[in-house]
Amino acid sequence: MPYKDPEKHKEWTRKFRNPEINRRYFLKKRYGITPKVFQEMLATQGGGCAICGELHAPLNNGTGKGSLQVDHNHTTNVVRELLCGNCNNAIGHVKESPERARQIAAYLERHNHGKKL
């Protein structure tokens, strides 16, 4: 409970536990974008992940599983596009390094033995 005063706690709960208010706050605070910008990005991408193209839930608070997440450069904080959790995590695991991603792709090609995955 963030506040000992019940009235202040009710106000806090109303403000920050409301999914839509929380989503607006999170998008603006973390990424500097509004829900409208998020929706425009989503429409531009056809409703799917910018990498794999798979369609996902349109609503996003940046943390929801199954929803598209706002991808951004961790050095500059510049927003890139919307990604599914798997693709966003993959970028994080390669430490945003295109060279490391190419090395992983080459490794998979070497060991794929012509099999389609």
Secondary structure in CASP SS format (residue, H / E / C, confidence):
PFRMAT SS
TARGET T0000
AUTHOR 0000-0000-0000
METHOD secondary structure of the structure
MODEL  1
M C 1.00
P C 1.00
Y C 1.00
K C 1.00
D C 1.00
P H 1.00
E H 1.00
K H 1.00
H H 1.00
K H 1.00
E H 1.00
W H 1.00
T H 1.00
R H 1.00
K H 1.00
F H 1.00
R C 1.00
N C 1.00
P H 1.00
E H 1.00
I H 1.00
N H 1.00
R H 1.00
R H 1.00
Y H 1.00
F H 1.00
L H 1.00
K H 1.00
K H 1.00
R H 1.00
Y H 1.00
G C 1.00
I C 1.00
T C 1.00
P H 1.00
K H 1.00
V H 1.00
F H 1.00
Q H 1.00
E H 1.00
M H 1.00
L H 1.00
A H 1.00
T H 1.00
Q C 1.00
G C 1.00
G C 1.00
G E 1.00
C C 1.00
A C 1.00
I C 1.00
C C 1.00
G C 1.00
E C 1.00
L E 1.00
H C 1.00
A E 1.00
P C 1.00
L C 1.00
N C 1.00
N C 1.00
G C 1.00
T C 1.00
G C 1.00
K C 1.00
G C 1.00
S E 1.00
L C 1.00
Q E 1.00
V E 1.00
D E 1.00
H E 1.00
N C 1.00
H C 1.00
T C 1.00
T C 1.00
N C 1.00
V C 1.00
V E 1.00
R E 1.00
E E 1.00
L E 1.00
L E 1.00
C C 1.00
G H 1.00
N H 1.00
C H 1.00
N H 1.00
N H 1.00
A H 1.00
I H 1.00
G H 1.00
H H 1.00
V C 1.00
K C 1.00
E C 1.00
S C 1.00
P H 1.00
E H 1.00
R H 1.00
A H 1.00
R H 1.00
Q H 1.00
I H 1.00
A H 1.00
A H 1.00
Y H 1.00
L H 1.00
E H 1.00
R H 1.00
H H 1.00
N H 1.00
H C 1.00
G C 1.00
K C 1.00
K C 1.00
L C 1.00
END
